[in-house]
């Protein structure tokens, strides 16, 4: 037996009900609770994680290692430029 999705519907009066049905089946015309219609499908957001080329790795949680490495490299570069500036000042003073 193939899997049958569960659909949630909402009527104009605010009642919500679930229905097991095939994707090809037509939606119900009226609410199962009060009989009012038309009903509308209630949609829920789903989490999606895109992988592959064309997506930024910083969009996901593992980017902290790269940022830490960049900060560490940037910190070393800043120390080197400070040392160069100090040497230039000393030679300019002498």
N, C-alpha and C positions, 0 to 999 in steps of 0.2 A: 504494500500500500504506500503510495507516495505521500510525502509530507504535505499537509494542508495548512496554509498560513492562517493566523488569527488576525482578523481585522477588527478595529474598534471604530464604532460609529457614534455620532452625536446628533440628537434631534434638535429642532428649534426651541424646545422647552428646556434643554440642557441635560436631558438624560443621556447617559452613556451606556452602551452595551457592546459586547463582543460577539463575533460570529466566526465560526470555522467555515471557510468556503474556498473553492478553487479560484485562481486568479481570473479564469475565464467566466466565472459566474457573475451575473449582474448584481449590483448592490441592492440592499433592501430598499423598498419604496417608502416604508413607514417605520416609526419607532416601535420596538418590541414591547416597550413599557406603556406608552400612552397612545400609540397609534398615529401620532402627528408625523408629517413629512414635509418636505423631503429631508433625508438624513445626509450627513456629510462624513467623510472618512476623517478620522483623527490621525495625524501624522506625527511621528516622534523622530527627533534627530538621532542619527547614528554616528558613532565615532569612526573616523576613517584615518588610517595612517598610510600616507603615500610613500612608496619606496622607489628607488631607481634614479636615473639621471634626470635632471630638470627640477629637482626639489631641493630646497635648502636644508642642510643638516642642522642648522641652527634653529629650525622650526621645532625640533624635538629635544627631549631632555638630556641627551648625551653630549651636548655641546660644551658643557662645563670644563671638560678636560682640555679641549682646544683653547678655551679662553684662559685657563690657568697657565698653559704653556706660553701663550702669547703675552700674558702679563709678566711672566717670569723672564721671557726674552726681552720684552720691552723694558723691564727693570734693569737688566744687565746693560742694555744699550744706553739707558739714562745715566747709569753709573760711569760708563766709559766716556760719555760726552762731558760729564762733570769733571772727570780727571783731566781731559784734554783742555778744558777751559781753565782749570787751575794752573796747568803747566804753561799755557799761553800767557796768563796774567803774570806769573813769576818771571818769565823771560822778558815780558814787556817792562816790568818794574826794574830789572837789572840793567 
